[in-house]
Amino acid sequence: MTVPIALTVAGSDSSGGAGIQADLKTFAALGVYGASVITALTAQNTQGVTGIHQVPADFVTAQIDAVFADLAVGAVKIGMVAELSVIAAIAAGLAKWQPRHVVLDPVMVATSGDRLLKADAVEALRAKLIPLASLITPNLPEAAALLDEAVATTEGAIADQGKRLLALGSRAVLIKGGHGEGAESIDYLVTGSGTIPLSAPRVATDNTHGTGCSLSSAIVAGLAKGEDMETAVRNAKAWVSAAIAAADRFSVGHGHGPIHHFHKHY
């Protein structure tokens, strides 16, 4: 039996709700075998981040080479990358191994509000990783930060920011609307062909830890299974929306709890 394989290149969340752990749960829930390259260790729980330990760039390279030398990776997700040397190592690894699909989630701020990406890494992200991406998945504040602009508040402004992000080199952009307001949470998929709004009912819950990580990894799972970009994005959004809606079925921690990755199973 041949199984689709996806790789996550991201930071570890010690509480299990976001980062590498959320990505691997997502891959498993969607029927994809998950491999991982850890870029950083975090001391983290549902209430916040208390410490970050960076993995040396040469060991990030060693992990990338080990995975690609043996596994038939169908798609790659890149999450938390906070060091210039690690960004350079990932860019070099992608150039060496040439994966078909790369989804970049420019993780800058945790759900708790803690900043995860150093300011001097933003330009490296723009210059080295975005041009290698099939898709980037910033939320509204991250899209604004990547462009050094104010946060967009209208559909037209969001579409315009998406087009400017495309100009940085990514083949597609998904601007996530979870930070917006209203009864609907609307994401915008921007490609060279235009902008597609994707809406879902906004769920009233505090248990949203790892939502962005899980959405990008769900897209990667779809791409690894052979779905086209729009289909992968639509299916991922539907799955994450259901995982958020089911998040209150259990109680984990005392802050922003995780979404329910295995909502289809229990």
N, C-alpha and C positions, 0 to 999 in steps of 0.2 A: 504493500500500500504506500503510495507516494503522498506525503502530506505537505501542504504549503508551509513555508518557513518565513518568519518575519524576525527582524533584528531590531532591538531597541538600544539606542546609545543615549544614556541618560543618567541622572543621579538616583541614588537609593533613598527611599523614604523609610526610616526605621519603624514607623507606625503602620506601614503597609497600604496606605490609602492612595498614594500618588507615586510619581516617578516610575522606576524600574518595576516595582511590585505591581502597581496598577496596570502597567503595560502588559506584563506577563499574564495577569489575570484576564485582561481583555483578550489577548491572543487566545488563551485557553477557552474562554467563553464562546469565542467565535470560530473555533475549530481550526486554529492555526498553531503550529509549533513555534514557540518563542525562544530566541537566543538573546543574550544581553552583553553589552559593553558598559561597564560602570565608570562614569566620569567623576563622580563625587559621592561621598558618604555624608548623610545629614543626620544629626540628632534632632528628631522631629516627631511631633505628635499632632493630634487634632487641634491643639491650641497654639502651635507656633513652632518656629525653627530656633533651636538653641545652639546649634553648632554645625559648621560645614568643614569637611576634610577633603581636600582636593586629591584626586588620583593623579600621579605624575603622568605627563604626556607620553613618555616612552612606554608606560604600561598600558595606556589607552591604545596605543598603536599595536602592542603585542596582543591585546584582546581582539582588536579588529582583524588582524592577520590570522589569528587562530580560528576565528569563526568562519571567515570567508575561504580559508584554505581547505575547509572540510565540509561546510554546509552550503546547500544550494539556496541562498537567501533570495527571496522573491521581492522583498521590499524592506526599506529601512526607515525607522523613526528616530529623529534626533530631538532630544529634550533638553534637559538642563546642561548647559556648558558655560562655565563661569570664568575660565582662564584662557588667555590669549594662546598659550602654548597648546592647550587641549583643542581649541578650535582649529589651530593649524594642523594638528595631528589627525583630526577627523577629516578635514578637507583633503589632506594627503591620502588618507585611507580610501576615501570615496573616489578620488581620482585614480588610485591604483586598481581598485576592484570593480569600479564601474557598475554599481547596482542599477537595475532598471528604474526603480522608483525610490525617491527619497522624500519623506515628509518631515519638514522642520517645524517644530513647535517652539517658537522663541520665548521660552519660559523666563520671565523677568521678575515676577512677583508671585508669591504663594497666595493661596486663598486667604490665609490669615493676615496678609498684608506685608509679610516679611520680604525684603528684596533679595532675590537669588542671583541676579546677574550683575556683575561689576560694570560700572559705567564705561570703563575703557575696553570692555569686550563687545559693546554694541556695534562699534564701527567694524570690528573684525567679523562679527556675525553678518553684517551687511555685505562686506567685501568678499569674504571667503566661502560662506555657507549658503547664503540665499541664491547665488548664481548656480549652485549645484542642485537646487531643490526642484522637485516636481510640483510640490505644493508647500506653502507656508501657512500656518494656522494661528495668527495673532488674534488676541481679543482686542476690543476697542482701545484700551489704554496702551497695549503693546504696539498696535499698528501706528498709533500717534507717536510713540517713543521712537520707533524705527525711522519715522520720517521727520522727527523733531518738530512736530506740529501739535496743535490742540486736539483733544479727543473729538472725533466727529459725532454729531448728534442728529443728523438727518440722513435719509437714505442716499440722497445725492452726494453728500459729503463723504459718506462711507464708500460709495462706489468710486469716487474720485481718488480717495486714499488707496483703494485697492489697485487702481490703474497705476498709481505712482509706485506702489510696491512691486507690481509686475515689472516695471521698468528697471528694478534692481536686479532682475535676472531669473526669478522663479517663473515656472511655466503656468502656475495658477496660484491664487490666493484665496483663503477662506477666512474672512473677518468674522469673528464670533461675537454675537450680540448679547451674550449672557449678562454683561455689565449694563445693558440698556434698561429701559423701563417699558411698562405696558404689559398687557395680558399675554402677548406673544413674544417669545424669544426668537429673534430673526438673525440668522447667519447669512452672509453674502459670499457666494462663490464667484470670484472674478477671474475670467480667462480672457484670452485675446478675442474671443467671440462675443463677450458681453458679461453682464452681471445677472446671476440667478439668486433671488431671495429664497431662503429655506426657513420656513417658520415651524414652530412647535409651541404648544401651550407652556407658559412659564409656570414652573412648579414652586409652590411656597414651601421651602424646606431649608434648614441650615446645613443639611448633610450634602454638601457639594464638593468635598475635598477630593481632588484628583480628577475633576470633570474634564479639564482641558487635556491632561495627559491621556485620559481614556478615550476621548474623542479622536485625537490624532492617531493613537494606536489602533483604534477601530477602523479608521480609514486605511491604515497600513495593512491591517488584516484583510480588508477587502481587495486591495491592490495585489497582495500576495496570492489571493485566490483567483486573480485574473479579471476582476471587475474593472471597468473603465472608471475614470476619475469621478465623473458626476454620480455614477451609481454607487461607488464606494463612499462618497461623501454623504449622499442621501441615506444609505443604509446605516452608516455610522451615527448620523444624527438621530435617526429613529431609535437605534439601540441605546444610545446614551440618554435620550429623553426618557425611555422606559426605565433605565437604571436609576435615574434621578427620582422618578416617580415612585420607585420601590425602595428608596433609600431609608425611609422611616420605618421599614419593617423590622429593622434591628437597631440596636443602640451600641455605638462604638465610640468611646472617649467622651470628653466633656466639652469639646469645642465643635468645629466644623467636621462632622463625621463623614465617612466615605460614601460614595454612591454604591449601589448594589450590583456589582459586576455579574453575579450569577443569579439575577432575578428570574431567568427562564427556568432555573433548576430548583430553587427553593425560596 
